[in-house]
Amino acid sequence: MRVALCQINSSTDPAANLDLVRSETKRAAAGGARVVVFPEATMCRFGVPLGQVAEPLDGVWASVVRDIADEHAVVIVAGMFTPAPDGRVTNTLLVTGGGHHVGYDKIHLFDAFGFTESRTVAPGSEPVTVEVDGVTLGLATCYDVRFPELFRALADRGATAVLLCASWGAGPGKREQWELLVRARALDCTSWVLACGQADPQVDHGGAPTGVGFSTVASPLGAVVEQLAGEPGQILVDVDTDSVTRARQTLPVLANRRL
């Protein structure tokens, strides 16, 4: 399965961000991608009131993304915000195209490094996987990468690759932590981890986590297969699911668990 990771800088304008989704999906499909992955907060970057842009999965923004996916015969994964019952929003990964139209609500909220995501964002509660062309893909968002139990739970549900979408916060050592965590989670669950982040905006949006770049593909044994730098770009990678089988035979950490 060929997967595209589209490292972009989303703005505060959801319509303009749809144009980015449209152009990057066209480029990815021309390169043979079957699944096209965009970062967390593709709909609208952090640092502004999110309730003003949040829409349900059957709203206009998600419906246009579905149309783009169907036009190019791909499955798109992209970060958006949906209304929560308590007046906050949920940080949702939309998976759409080819008969799919579902969302994963981010479970672990970024209440760390001086940022309090839970003030405006309600947590999800359930791990989510989707199957595309016989391959089970797990879903995770940004701060989720610090919680290995989620990645193991996704592997237990059959995932051989985890699509990790992020808008990583900048700061001393943060880029290094990002790469370390992506590689560690691949080893924890002996799965591919395809980590797509927001590009580095090279501007401070009030301390909001708006990206550092360095989208990374990690193999089931934790090797960096592909990686971007800070600027916008795109990775095309072929995910070999047989390598997951071999990794789990060589390093059976899932089978050897005692807790």
C-alpha positions in Angstrom: 0.0 0.0 0.0 1.4 3.4 -1.0 0.7 6.1 1.6 1.4 9.9 1.2 2.2 12.1 4.2 1.4 15.7 3.3 3.3 18.1 5.6 1.5 21.5 5.3 1.0 24.7 7.2 -2.7 25.1 7.8 -4.0 28.6 8.3 -7.0 29.9 10.2 -9.2 29.7 7.1 -10.9 26.3 6.6 -11.7 27.1 3.0 -8.1 27.9 2.2 -7.0 24.7 3.9 -9.4 22.7 1.7 -7.5 24.1 -1.3 -4.3 22.7 0.3 -6.0 19.3 0.7 -7.2 19.4 -2.9 -3.7 20.3 -4.4 -1.8 17.9 -2.1 -4.2 15.0 -2.8 -3.9 15.5 -6.5 -0.2 15.4 -6.3 -0.2 12.3 -4.0 -2.7 10.4 -6.2 -0.5 11.2 -9.3 2.3 9.5 -7.4 0.2 6.4 -6.8 -0.9 6.9 -3.2 -3.9 5.0 -2.0 -4.0 6.7 1.4 -3.3 10.4 1.8 -2.5 11.7 5.3 -2.6 15.3 6.5 -1.7 16.6 9.9 -3.7 17.3 13.0 -5.5 20.7 12.8 -5.6 20.6 8.9 -9.0 22.3 9.1 -7.7 25.2 11.2 -4.4 25.7 13.0 -4.3 26.0 16.8 -4.0 29.4 18.5 -7.5 30.7 17.6 -11.0 29.9 19.1 -11.8 26.5 17.6 -15.5 26.5 18.4 -16.1 29.0 15.6 -14.9 26.6 13.0 -16.0 23.2 14.4 -18.4 21.2 12.2 -19.9 17.7 12.5 -18.6 14.9 10.3 -21.6 15.4 8.0 -20.9 19.1 7.7 -19.6 21.0 4.7 -15.9 20.8 5.4 -15.7 17.0 5.9 -18.1 16.5 3.0 -15.8 18.5 0.6 -12.8 16.4 1.8 -14.8 13.2 1.0 -15.6 14.6 -2.5 -11.8 15.3 -3.0 -11.0 11.7 -1.9 -13.6 10.2 -4.1 -12.5 12.3 -7.1 -9.0 10.8 -6.8 -10.0 7.3 -5.7 -8.0 7.6 -2.4 -8.7 7.6 1.3 -7.9 10.9 3.1 -7.0 11.2 6.7 -7.1 14.8 8.0 -7.4 16.6 11.3 -10.5 18.7 12.0 -12.6 19.9 14.9 -16.1 18.7 15.7 -18.6 20.1 18.3 -18.6 18.4 21.7 -21.8 18.0 23.7 -20.4 20.1 26.6 -19.7 23.2 24.5 -16.0 22.3 23.8 -14.8 20.7 20.6 -13.3 17.4 19.9 -10.0 17.0 18.1 -11.0 14.6 15.4 -9.2 12.7 12.7 -11.5 12.4 9.7 -11.1 9.3 7.6 -13.0 9.6 4.3 -13.2 8.3 0.8 -13.9 4.9 -0.8 -16.9 4.2 1.4 -15.2 5.4 4.6 -16.5 8.4 6.5 -15.6 8.1 10.2 -13.7 10.0 12.9 -11.2 9.3 15.6 -11.5 11.6 18.6 -8.1 12.3 20.2 -7.9 10.5 23.5 -4.9 12.1 25.2 -5.2 15.9 25.4 -2.1 18.1 25.5 -2.1 19.5 29.0 1.7 19.8 29.1 4.5 22.3 28.4 2.3 25.2 29.5 -0.5 24.4 27.1 -4.0 23.2 28.3 -5.8 21.6 25.4 -8.5 20.2 27.7 -9.8 23.8 28.4 -11.4 23.9 24.9 -11.2 20.3 23.7 -13.1 17.3 25.0 -11.3 13.9 25.0 -12.3 10.9 23.0 -12.4 7.4 24.6 -12.1 4.7 22.0 -9.3 3.5 19.8 -10.2 3.4 16.1 -8.9 1.4 13.2 -10.0 1.3 9.6 -9.4 -1.3 6.9 -8.2 -0.2 3.4 -7.6 -2.8 0.8 -7.2 -5.5 3.4 -4.7 -3.5 5.5 -5.8 -2.4 9.0 -4.7 1.1 9.9 -4.7 2.5 13.4 -5.3 6.2 14.2 -3.5 8.4 16.7 -3.1 12.1 17.2 0.0 14.1 18.4 0.2 13.8 22.3 -1.1 10.2 21.9 2.4 9.3 20.8 3.5 9.6 24.5 1.2 6.7 25.5 2.5 3.3 24.3 -0.6 1.5 25.5 -2.7 3.1 22.8 -0.4 1.8 20.1 -0.4 -1.7 21.5 -4.2 -1.6 21.7 -4.3 -0.7 18.0 -2.0 -3.6 17.2 -4.3 -5.9 19.2 -7.1 -4.7 16.9 -5.2 -5.8 13.9 -3.3 -2.6 12.9 -0.1 -3.2 11.0 0.4 0.5 10.5 -0.5 3.5 12.7 -1.3 6.9 11.1 -0.1 9.5 13.5 -1.2 13.1 12.8 0.3 15.9 14.7 0.7 19.6 15.2 3.7 19.3 17.5 4.6 22.1 19.9 8.0 23.7 19.4 10.6 24.2 22.2 14.0 23.0 23.4 14.4 19.3 22.6 10.9 18.9 21.3 11.9 17.9 17.7 14.2 15.3 19.1 11.5 14.0 21.4 9.2 13.7 18.4 11.5 11.5 16.4 12.4 9.4 19.5 8.7 8.8 20.4 7.7 7.9 16.8 10.5 5.3 16.6 9.8 4.0 20.1 6.1 3.5 19.4 6.9 1.6 16.3 9.0 -0.8 18.4 6.4 -1.0 21.1 3.8 -2.4 18.7 6.1 -3.7 15.9 4.0 -1.8 13.4 4.8 0.9 10.9 4.2 4.4 12.3 3.5 7.0 9.6 3.8 10.3 11.4 2.6 13.4 9.6 3.1 16.7 11.2 2.4 20.4 10.5 5.4 22.1 8.9 7.3 24.6 10.9 5.5 28.0 10.5 8.6 29.8 11.7 6.4 32.2 13.6 5.1 32.0 17.2 1.3 31.9 17.3 1.0 32.8 21.0 2.7 29.6 22.2 0.1 27.4 20.5 1.4 24.0 19.1 1.5 24.8 15.4 4.2 22.4 14.2 7.9 21.6 13.8 7.8 19.6 10.6 9.9 16.4 10.5 7.2 14.0 9.4 8.6 10.6 9.8 8.1 7.0 8.6 9.3 4.4 11.1 9.6 0.7 10.3 8.2 -2.0 12.6 11.7 -2.3 14.1 12.0 1.5 14.7 14.2 2.5 11.8 13.6 5.9 10.1 12.7 5.0 6.5 11.8 8.5 5.3 11.8 11.9 7.0 11.1 15.5 6.0 12.8 18.6 7.4 10.8 21.6 8.7 9.4 23.1 5.5 6.2 21.9 3.7 6.7 18.7 1.7 5.4 15.3 0.9 6.5 11.7 1.5 5.4 8.8 -0.6 6.1 5.4 1.0 5.2 1.8 0.3 4.0 0.0 3.4 5.2 -3.6 3.4 2.9 -5.5 5.7 5.0 -8.7 5.4 7.7 -6.8 7.3 5.3 -6.6 10.2 4.9 -10.3 10.3 8.7 -10.8 10.2 9.3 -8.1 12.9 6.7 -9.8 15.2 8.5 -13.1 14.7 11.9 -11.6 15.5 10.7 -9.3 18.3 7.5 -10.8 19.8 6.9 -8.1 22.4 3.2 -8.3 21.8 3.1 -12.0 22.4 5.5 -11.9 25.3 3.6 -9.3 27.4 2.8 -10.3 31.0 0.9 -7.2 31.9 
